[in-house]
Amino acid sequence: MPIIPLISSDTAGPLGLKHLPRLWLKALLAATGDLPPGYKDIRPGFDLMLLEGIKIDPEAARDFINTHRPSYLQFEAWLRQQPGADLTPENIAAVNQQIVTRQKAPESRAKMLAQLALPEDTPISDSIMLNNLDDWREIHEQVR
């Protein structure tokens, strides 16, 4: 059965990067064939924003996860070992700021609000909250 990646993009691990635990989980689930249809692993959006922001090759990250199926802490350790990775506190803060302030594109927002049965005048436009609500909707549909 597919596994809904319920880790929020607002979650950070010991390295301090928001969204990294979710990125790891989605890629791991994709590697094992357990990521539900419609979910993306290391594709445009937060995943690429984060990896490109810290100067990590997205394909190298995907290959590492596909090949080694690392724990989350092993994935963080791998990131720290990558030549050219920018994991300075200043850069991590800048990448986190991009993630927490990202707004859904109007067409994506409208589609998600409709799926959530929320009116268009709902005052939610940030990507993290809309993604959380969508995950919670998905898990509810899966278990009911």
N, C-alpha and C positions, 0 to 999 in steps of 0.2 A: 504494500500500500504506500502511495506517495506520502512524504513527510513535509508538512508545511513548515517553512523556516521561520519560527516564531521569535527569533532574536531580532530586536528592533535595531534600526540603523543608528539610533541614539546610544546604543550600548558600545562601550569601549572595553578592551582587555587591558592587561598590564602595560602595554606599550602606549596606551592612551589614545589610540586612533578609533574614533567613532566609525561605525559601520564595518570595521574589519572582522569582528566575530560573525556578523551576518554574511559577509562575502565568503568567508571560510566555510560556513555551514552550507550555503547554497552550492558552492563549488564541490564540496565533499558529497553532498546529496546527488549532484549531477554525475559525479564520478561513479557512484554506486547505483545509478539508475533510479534513485528515490526522489528526485526533485519533481514536484508536480508540473504538469503542462502549464504553460503560461508564465512560469518563473524563469528568470534569466540567470545564468552564472557567468560572471566576469564579462559582462556586456555593457553597452553604453548606459549611462546613468551613474549612480553612486559608485558602482564597482570600478569603472574606468576613472572616474573623478578621483577616487582615493588612490588607486595604483599609480596613475600618471602623476598625481600630486606628490607622491613620495618617491617618484622616479623608479618604479618597478615595472618591468616588462609584463604586461597582462598575460601573454602566452606562456612566459616562464612560470608565472604563479599558477596558472591552470595546469601546466605540465607537472609541476611539483606536487600539486594536490592529487592529480590523477594517478601519478606514479607511486607516490609514497603514502597517500591517505593519512596525512599527519594529524596529530592532535592539534588543538588550537595553539598550545604553547610551543609545539614544534614548528608550526607555521610562523609564529612570531619570531622564533629563533632563526628560521630560514631567512626571513625578511632582513633581520639585522646583519646577516652575513652577505647580503647582496652588494656587490661593488656599485658605488654610485647612489645607493639608496639615501634619501634625505630624511632621516628620522630625528632631526634636531627638534627640540621643544618648540621652537618658533614655527617650523614648517608644520609640525603636527597640529599646532593651534590654528594655523591658517587653513589646513585641509579640513579640520573639524568645523571651522566657521563656515566654509563652503557647504558642508553637508547639512548643518543645522539650519541654514538660512535658505536652502534650495526650495523653490516653489514649483508645484506641478504646472506643466504647460496647460493652458486653458482647455484644450481638447481632451487631454488625459484626465484632468480634474473633472470635467463634465461627465466623462465616461465612468469614472470611479464613483462619483456621487450617485449616478443613476444605478450602478450595481449595488451600492449601499442603501438605496432607497432614501437618499437624503435630498432635500430640495436644493436647487442651484444657488439659492441665497445663503446656504450654510457658510458660516465664516471660517471654513477650514480650507487652506490652500497649500500648507506646507507639505512637502513630499513625505517626510517621516510619518506624520500623523495619518495621512491618507494611506500610506503603505501599511501602517499598523492596523488600521481599520479593515483594510482589505484582507490582511492575513487572518484577522479574527473572524471575518465573515467566512473565509475559506475553511478554517478549522471547524467552525460551527456547522457548516454544510457537511463536512466530512464525518462528524461524530453524531449528528442527530439522527 
